[in-house]
Every structure is written in structure tokens, then in C-alpha cells.
Amino acid sequence: MTARATLLRASANGLAATWKVRTRGDRHLEDLKRSGRPFLYALWHCQILPLLWYHRGTRASLVVSSHHDGGVLADAASTWGFGLIRGSSTRGGTHALRGILRALEEGTDVAITPDGPRGPPRQVKPGIVRAAQLAGVAILPVRAEISRAWRTRSWDGFIIPRIFANIDIVYAPPLFVKRGDPELVVRALQLALDGAGAEV
């Protein structure tokens, strides 16, 4: 593990011990888990730190960029129990798609940041919907509402919740891709991750 990844993990663990975390829309996650079928988590890149920390140990796989910064995040995520799928919509996209489909076929849930790895921030790109359509699985939008946070100067304004922050983990209703309507799902996913979609 790199020094930056070690620092990221240690800092997150230390801060997280002070966070007050609540959840909303849990039934959507529970229903998908009960179905016995794998699914795709969708989350904004800037919120990945608190969401990964909260879901640590779930044995899901995370799609990470082949870029150096993706390597730092990957090293930290792997220590929290996440599998890793390398690639993105801009770097190694075909390789990443194969990895996503393989993981889903093996019964593993996969987490994707549909605005990664380089933006534009908070703008859904269609790759996640394409993967869900090919695999015949649901997309579960999940976001973090954070009371107090630092933002880095990275392209996404990477969020680090401050000490004693209140964090709401919000699961929106899952999205299913029907034949012929992927653009509708892209728009619905955008709304869900922005907190402007259907009630949880």
C-alpha cells in the first residue's frame, strides 16, 4: 500500500469514529439483497469516501480508474474488503465492462461512480446503464448528505466529512433498464443521485 493510501485509510477511520451516520431508504437495499441477484451501486465520485467506509466489508467490487489517483483509492478500498475492477469510461472502458459483467455473473455486487474518473462532476455517463442492461440487473442509487465537510481541489470537489459530521446515507428506489429506454434511466439516475428523484 502506498503512503497516500495508508494516510487516506487511517484518516478516514479516525474521522469516521466521530461521525453520526443514519440511513434512509434501507428497504430498497434490503429488497435487492433478499432477491438473491447482484446489482449495481451508483454513487457520485465526490462522495465515495464516506460511502465506501460505511459499506466496508460488504464484499462488493469497486470500479476504479487506471489513473494514479485511482490506485490510491483502490489501495484504501481493498483494505475495507472491496474487490477491484480496473478501468473506466475513458480509460480501459471495454476491459472494465468485461470485469463488471464477470463480477455480476459470479454474484458480486458492483459499485460504480457514473461521473468518474475525470468528470464532468455529478453528471451521469451512460456506461453504468449499459452494464445494467447487458447483465439484466438493477441499479441502486445511493448518496451521502453530509452536514460538515472539507472539499479538496480535485476535479470532483472530493468530500471529506469533518469531525463529528452528521451523515445520512440515502438509498433511492432501484432502477431497471428495459429494452429501448436507457436514456430514461440515465435521466432518472441523475435525478436520484442529485436527491431530486422519487421519495425514498
C-alpha positions, 0 to 999 in steps of 0.5 A, spaced: 500 500 500 502 506 498 503 512 503 497 516 500 493 510 501 495 508 508 494 516 510 487 516 506 485 509 510 487 511 517 484 518 516 478 516 514 477 511 520 479 516 525 474 521 522 469 516 521 469 514 529 466 521 530 461 521 525 453 520 526 451 516 520 443 514 519 440 511 513 434 512 509 431 508 504 434 501 507 428 497 504 430 498 497 437 495 499 434 490 503 429 488 497 435 487 492 439 483 497 433 478 499 432 477 491 438 473 491 441 477 484 447 482 484 446 489 482 449 495 481 451 501 486 451 508 483 454 513 487 457 520 485 465 520 485 465 526 490 462 522 495 465 515 495 469 516 501 464 516 506 460 511 502 465 506 501 467 506 509 460 505 511 459 499 506 466 496 508 466 489 508 460 488 504 464 484 499 462 488 493 467 490 487 469 497 486 470 500 479 476 504 479 480 508 474 487 506 471 489 513 473 494 514 479 489 517 483 485 511 482 490 506 485 490 510 491 483 509 492 483 502 490 489 501 495 484 504 501 478 500 498 481 493 498 483 494 505 475 495 507 474 488 503 472 491 496 474 487 490 477 491 484 475 492 477 480 496 473 478 501 468 473 506 466 469 510 461 475 513 458 480 509 460 480 501 459 472 502 458 471 495 454 476 491 459 472 494 465 465 492 462 468 485 461 470 485 469 463 488 471 459 483 467 464 477 470 463 480 477 455 480 476 455 473 473 459 470 479 454 474 484 458 480 486 455 486 487 458 492 483 459 499 485 460 504 480 461 512 480 457 514 473 461 521 473 468 518 474 474 518 473 475 525 470 468 528 470 464 532 468 462 532 476 455 529 478 453 528 471 451 521 469 455 517 463 451 512 460 456 506 461 453 504 468 446 503 464 449 499 459 452 494 464 445 494 467 442 492 461 447 487 458 447 483 465 439 484 466 440 487 473 438 493 477 441 499 479 441 502 486 442 509 487 445 511 493 448 518 496 451 521 502 448 528 505 453 530 509 452 536 514 460 538 515 465 537 510 472 539 507 472 539 499 479 538 496 481 541 489 480 535 485 476 535 479 470 532 483 470 537 489 472 530 493 468 530 500 471 529 506 466 529 512 469 533 518 469 531 525 463 529 528 459 530 521 452 528 521 451 523 515 445 520 512 446 515 507 440 515 502 438 509 498 433 511 492 428 506 489 432 501 484 432 502 477 431 497 471 433 498 464 428 495 459 429 494 452 429 501 448 429 506 454 436 507 457 436 514 456 430 514 461 434 511 466 440 515 465 435 521 466 432 518 472 439 516 475 441 523 475 435 525 478 436 520 484 443 521 485 442 529 485 436 527 491 431 530 486 428 523 484 422 519 487 421 519 495 425 514 498 
